[in-house]
Amino acid sequence: MARVIMGIESSCDETGVGLVRLHDDGTVELLADEVASSVDQHARFGGVVPEVASRAHLEAMVPTAERAFATAGLKLSDVDAIAVTAGPGLAGALLVGVSAAKAYATALDVPLYGVNHLAGHIAVDTLQHGPLPSPVLALLVSGGHTQLLRVDDIASSITELGSTVDDAAGEAYDKVARVLDLPYPGGPPIDKAAKQGDPKAIAFPRGMTGPRDAKFDFSFSGLKTAVARWVENAERAGEKVPVNDVAASFQEAVADVLTAKAIRAAREQGIGTLVISGGVAANSRLSELAAERCAEAGIELRVPRPRLCTDNGAMIAALGAHVVAAGRAVAPLDFSANPGLPVNVVSL
């Protein structure tokens, strides 16, 4: 019999509640995906303020859940299991979601699963493109994470091949946007400006691409600094900063490194499918260049629609459904949120 899984996400600045239906054949159907964002409250600070995020989650949790059930045309009593982000993320923010999930699970007397936020970003692709092949390579790119992951089983086996040694790609976007006096968060405005610029105008560095560098690790701190120095030098010389060209050249450097390393990893691992997810996956140049290079390499590319790439409850519900289908153990009600939960721990 089909089961309804409720997913709760509160790792950063989005309060997400998703509902999915797990069918007997293992397929997962999206029923509702409601999100309340506190990004506007953080914009004046130029980044996420943990205390502000936690308070926003407290205020948004119940209304967001109510909207999700209204959208799906379901009642709380229809829920068969609950999944919640246990980590990684901001400690206070995670605590709000975990506490809410425990309350719902206790009141409804249904199983509760604490799951990994990063694995959720991969699992969400199944809501759009169906079951994942095994193995699959995942490029996870967001404001807090940039990782290459080998996924043999979304419910139990994820191996990190490479990660960022400093700034995540999304973090670099935010910092470069600040240098260019563009709004926060930096991804969308830089992407928009880049479409009007020349990606070859400025030869910004490609970090961690030398022969002695780790094959699948990333570094964007040097690129961010190079952009800042270039802008400073232009301003010192009394020149008008060509914002569109700087944005396009910066974005090209990011997309170049991400896609080149992903293709290299897929080839060396003998993997024929690449999934790109996380907030930066919505970037137009990253998707475009990935499509070009995957086509040349004979690799299937899967990118969830933008709404599913950013933090949301649907991705946690989707991962929860796969964990339930795999018969993984239910989390004890006294489990704690883990801000540093490693990606290889899919569920608690």
C-alpha positions as CSV (number, residue, x, y, z in Angstrom):
1,M,0.0,0.0,0.0
2,A,1.3,3.5,-0.9
3,R,2.6,5.5,2.0
4,V,2.7,9.3,2.6
5,I,6.1,10.7,3.9
6,M,6.3,14.2,5.4
7,G,9.7,15.9,5.1
8,I,10.9,18.9,7.2
9,E,13.9,21.0,6.3
10,S,15.4,23.8,8.5
11,S,19.1,23.6,8.0
12,C,19.7,27.2,7.1
13,D,17.4,30.1,5.9
14,E,14.6,28.1,4.3
15,T,11.7,26.5,6.3
16,G,10.5,23.6,4.0
17,V,7.7,21.1,4.4
18,G,7.2,18.5,1.7
19,L,4.9,15.6,1.2
20,V,5.5,12.7,-1.1
21,R,3.8,9.4,-1.8
22,L,5.9,6.2,-1.8
23,H,4.3,3.7,-4.2
24,D,4.7,0.0,-3.9
25,D,7.0,-0.2,-6.9
26,G,9.4,2.2,-5.2
27,T,8.6,5.3,-7.2
28,V,8.1,8.5,-5.3
29,E,5.4,11.1,-6.2
30,L,5.6,14.7,-5.1
31,L,2.4,15.9,-3.5
32,A,3.4,19.2,-2.0
33,D,6.4,21.4,-1.6
34,E,6.0,24.6,0.6
35,V,8.9,26.9,1.5
36,A,9.1,30.0,3.7
37,S,12.4,31.9,3.2
38,S,14.0,34.3,5.6
39,V,16.6,35.5,3.0
40,D,15.3,39.0,3.0
41,Q,15.9,39.2,6.8
42,H,19.6,38.3,6.2
43,A,20.2,40.5,3.1
44,R,21.2,43.6,5.0
45,F,23.9,41.6,6.8
46,G,25.3,40.2,3.6
47,G,24.9,36.6,4.8
48,V,22.9,34.3,7.1
49,V,22.6,35.2,10.7
50,P,22.0,32.0,12.7
51,E,19.9,33.5,15.4
52,V,17.7,35.3,12.9
53,A,17.3,32.0,10.9
54,S,16.3,30.1,14.0
55,R,13.6,32.6,15.0
56,A,12.3,32.6,11.4
57,H,12.0,28.8,11.5
58,L,10.0,29.0,14.7
59,E,7.6,31.4,13.2
60,A,7.2,29.7,9.9
61,M,7.1,26.0,10.7
62,V,3.4,25.4,11.5
63,P,2.1,27.8,8.8
64,T,4.4,26.1,6.2
65,A,3.2,22.7,7.2
66,E,-0.5,23.8,7.0
67,R,0.1,25.1,3.5
68,A,1.7,21.8,2.5
69,F,-1.2,19.7,3.7
70,A,-3.7,22.1,2.1
71,T,-1.8,21.9,-1.3
72,A,-1.8,18.1,-1.1
73,G,-5.4,17.8,0.0
74,L,-4.3,15.7,2.9
75,K,-4.7,15.6,6.7
76,L,-2.0,15.1,9.3
77,S,-3.6,11.7,10.0
78,D,-2.7,10.6,6.5
79,V,1.1,10.7,7.2
80,D,2.8,7.3,7.5
81,A,6.3,8.5,8.3
82,I,8.3,11.7,8.9
83,A,11.8,12.6,7.8
84,V,13.7,15.6,9.1
85,T,17.1,17.2,8.3
86,A,19.4,16.1,11.1
87,G,22.4,17.8,9.6
88,P,24.6,19.3,8.4
89,G,23.5,22.9,9.0
90,L,23.2,25.6,11.6
91,A,22.7,24.1,15.1
92,G,19.9,26.3,16.2
93,A,18.1,26.1,12.9
94,L,18.4,22.3,12.8
95,L,17.0,22.1,16.3
96,V,13.8,23.8,15.3
97,G,13.1,21.3,12.6
98,V,14.1,18.3,14.6
99,S,11.9,19.4,17.5
100,A,8.9,20.0,15.3
101,A,9.4,16.6,13.6
102,K,9.6,14.8,17.0
103,A,6.4,16.6,18.1
104,Y,4.6,15.6,14.9
105,A,5.9,12.0,15.1
106,T,4.9,11.6,18.7
107,A,1.5,13.1,18.2
108,L,0.8,10.9,15.1
109,D,2.6,7.8,16.5
110,V,4.5,7.3,13.2
111,P,8.1,6.4,12.5
112,L,10.7,9.3,12.5
113,Y,13.9,9.4,10.4
114,G,16.7,11.8,10.9
115,V,18.3,12.2,7.4
116,N,21.2,14.0,5.8
117,H,20.6,17.3,4.1
118,L,23.3,16.7,1.5
119,A,21.8,13.3,0.5
120,G,18.5,15.1,0.2
121,H,19.8,17.3,-2.5
122,I,20.6,14.2,-4.5
123,A,17.4,12.3,-3.7
124,V,15.2,15.2,-4.9
125,D,16.2,14.4,-8.5
126,T,14.1,11.2,-8.3
127,L,11.0,13.4,-8.0
128,Q,11.6,14.7,-11.5
129,H,13.6,12.1,-13.4
130,G,12.7,8.9,-11.6
131,P,15.0,6.3,-9.9
132,L,18.7,6.9,-9.8
133,P,21.0,4.5,-11.7
134,S,23.7,2.8,-9.7
135,P,26.3,4.2,-9.4
136,V,25.7,7.8,-10.1
137,L,28.0,10.8,-9.7
138,A,26.6,13.8,-7.9
139,L,28.0,17.3,-8.0
140,L,26.5,19.2,-5.1
141,V,27.0,22.9,-5.4
142,S,25.4,25.4,-2.9
143,G,26.2,28.3,-0.6
144,G,27.7,26.0,2.0
145,H,28.9,22.9,0.1
146,T,30.8,22.0,-3.0
147,Q,31.3,18.3,-3.3
148,L,31.7,15.5,-5.8
149,L,30.0,12.3,-4.5
150,R,29.8,8.7,-5.7
151,V,26.3,7.4,-4.9
152,D,25.9,3.6,-5.1
153,D,22.6,3.6,-3.1
154,I,20.9,6.9,-2.1
155,A,19.6,5.3,1.1
156,S,22.8,3.8,2.4
157,S,26.0,4.3,0.3
158,I,27.4,7.7,-0.5
159,T,31.2,8.3,-0.9
160,E,32.9,11.7,-1.0
161,L,35.4,11.9,-3.9
162,G,36.2,15.6,-3.4
163,S,35.2,18.7,-1.6
164,T,36.0,22.4,-1.3
165,V,39.1,23.2,0.9
166,D,37.8,26.8,1.6
167,D,34.9,28.7,0.2
168,A,32.0,26.9,-1.4
169,A,31.0,28.0,-4.9
170,G,27.8,29.7,-3.6
171,E,29.8,31.5,-0.9
172,A,32.2,32.8,-3.5
173,Y,29.2,34.1,-5.5
174,D,27.9,36.0,-2.5
175,K,31.3,37.6,-1.8
176,V,31.9,38.6,-5.4
177,A,28.4,40.1,-5.6
178,R,29.3,42.3,-2.6
179,V,32.5,43.4,-4.4
180,L,30.4,44.4,-7.4
181,D,27.7,46.1,-5.4
182,L,25.1,43.5,-6.5
183,P,22.3,42.2,-4.2
184,Y,22.5,39.3,-1.8
185,P,22.3,36.4,-2.4
186,G,24.8,36.7,-5.2
187,G,24.0,33.9,-7.5
188,P,21.0,35.3,-9.4
189,P,22.3,38.8,-9.9
190,I,25.7,37.6,-11.1
191,D,24.1,35.1,-13.5
192,K,21.9,37.9,-14.8
193,A,24.9,40.3,-15.2
194,A,27.0,37.6,-16.8
195,K,24.6,37.2,-19.7
196,Q,25.4,40.7,-20.8
197,G,29.2,40.3,-20.4
198,D,32.1,38.7,-22.1
199,P,33.3,35.5,-20.3
200,K,36.7,35.8,-21.9
201,A,37.2,39.5,-20.9
202,I,39.3,38.7,-17.8
203,A,41.5,35.6,-17.3
204,F,40.6,34.8,-13.7
205,P,42.4,31.8,-12.1
206,R,41.1,28.2,-12.0
207,G,41.8,27.0,-8.5
208,M,43.0,23.5,-7.6
209,T,43.7,22.6,-11.3
210,G,47.5,22.2,-11.1
211,P,49.3,18.8,-11.5
212,R,50.0,18.7,-7.7
213,D,46.5,19.6,-6.6
214,A,44.0,17.0,-5.4
215,K,42.1,15.7,-8.4
216,F,38.6,16.2,-7.2
217,D,38.9,19.0,-4.5
218,F,37.9,22.6,-5.1
219,S,39.1,26.0,-4.0
220,F,37.3,29.3,-4.7
221,S,38.9,31.6,-2.2
222,G,41.7,32.5,-4.6
223,L,39.3,33.2,-7.4
224,K,37.2,35.5,-5.0
225,T,40.4,37.3,-4.0
226,A,41.5,37.7,-7.6
227,V,38.2,39.3,-8.5
228,A,38.4,41.7,-5.5
229,R,42.0,42.7,-6.5
230,W,41.1,43.3,-10.1
231,V,38.2,45.5,-9.1
232,E,40.3,47.4,-6.6
233,N,43.0,48.0,-9.2
234,A,40.5,49.3,-11.8
235,E,38.9,51.6,-9.3
236,R,42.4,52.9,-8.1
237,A,43.2,53.7,-11.8
238,G,40.0,55.7,-12.0
239,E,38.4,53.3,-14.5
240,K,34.8,52.3,-14.5
241,V,34.4,48.7,-13.4
242,P,32.8,46.6,-16.2
243,V,30.5,44.7,-13.9
244,N,29.0,42.5,-16.6
245,D,32.4,41.4,-17.9
246,V,33.7,40.7,-14.4
247,A,30.6,38.7,-13.5
248,A,30.8,36.7,-16.8
249,S,34.5,36.0,-16.4
250,F,34.1,35.0,-12.7
251,Q,31.1,32.8,-13.5
252,E,33.0,31.1,-16.4
253,A,35.9,30.3,-14.1
254,V,33.5,28.7,-11.6
255,A,31.6,26.7,-14.1
256,D,34.8,25.6,-15.9
257,V,36.3,24.1,-12.8
258,L,33.1,22.4,-11.6
259,T,32.3,20.8,-14.8
260,A,35.8,19.8,-15.7
261,K,36.3,18.0,-12.4
262,A,32.9,16.4,-12.6
263,I,33.6,14.9,-16.1
264,R,37.0,13.8,-15.0
265,A,35.6,12.0,-11.9
266,A,32.8,10.3,-13.9
267,R,35.4,9.0,-16.4
268,E,37.8,7.7,-13.8
269,Q,35.0,6.1,-11.8
270,G,33.4,4.6,-14.8
271,I,30.1,6.3,-14.1
272,G,27.6,7.2,-16.9
273,T,25.3,9.6,-15.2
274,L,25.9,13.0,-13.5
275,V,23.4,14.7,-11.2
276,I,24.0,18.4,-10.4
277,S,22.0,19.7,-7.5
278,G,22.1,22.4,-4.8
279,G,21.3,26.1,-5.1
280,V,24.1,26.9,-7.6
281,A,22.7,24.1,-9.9
282,A,20.1,26.7,-11.0
283,N,22.9,28.8,-12.5
284,S,22.4,29.0,-16.3
285,R,26.1,28.8,-17.3
286,L,26.8,25.9,-15.1
287,S,23.9,23.9,-16.6
288,E,24.9,25.0,-20.1
289,L,28.5,24.1,-19.9
290,A,27.7,20.8,-18.1
291,A,25.4,19.8,-20.9
292,E,28.0,20.6,-23.5
293,R,30.7,18.6,-21.7
294,C,28.5,15.7,-20.8
295,A,27.3,15.4,-24.4
296,E,31.0,15.3,-25.6
297,A,31.8,12.6,-23.0
298,G,28.7,10.5,-23.5
299,I,27.5,11.1,-20.0
300,E,23.8,11.5,-19.1
301,L,23.2,14.8,-17.3
302,R,20.3,15.2,-14.8
303,V,19.6,18.6,-13.2
304,P,16.4,19.1,-11.1
305,R,14.3,22.1,-11.9
306,P,15.4,25.2,-10.0
307,R,12.7,25.0,-7.4
308,L,14.0,21.6,-6.3
309,C,17.6,22.6,-6.3
310,T,17.4,25.1,-3.5
311,D,16.7,23.9,0.1
312,N,13.2,22.5,0.5
313,G,11.1,20.0,2.3
314,A,10.4,17.9,-0.8
315,M,14.0,16.8,-1.0
316,I,13.9,15.6,2.6
317,A,10.6,13.8,2.1
318,A,12.1,12.2,-1.1
319,L,15.1,11.0,0.8
320,G,12.9,9.8,3.6
321,A,10.8,7.8,1.1
322,H,14.0,6.0,-0.1
323,V,15.1,5.3,3.4
324,V,11.7,3.9,4.3
325,A,11.7,1.8,1.1
326,A,15.1,0.4,2.0
327,G,13.9,-0.7,5.5
328,R,16.4,1.5,7.3
329,A,16.2,1.7,11.1
330,V,13.9,4.3,12.7
331,A,15.6,7.1,14.6
332,P,15.3,7.1,18.4
333,L,13.3,10.0,19.7
334,D,16.2,11.2,21.7
335,F,18.5,11.7,18.7
336,S,20.2,15.1,18.4
337,A,20.8,17.4,15.4
338,N,24.4,17.2,14.1
339,P,25.6,20.4,12.5
340,G,28.6,18.5,11.1
341,L,26.9,15.3,10.0
342,P,29.2,13.7,7.3
343,V,27.7,12.9,4.0
344,N,28.3,9.2,4.3
345,V,25.8,9.0,7.1
346,V,22.5,9.1,5.2
347,S,20.2,8.5,8.1
348,L,20.5,8.2,11.9
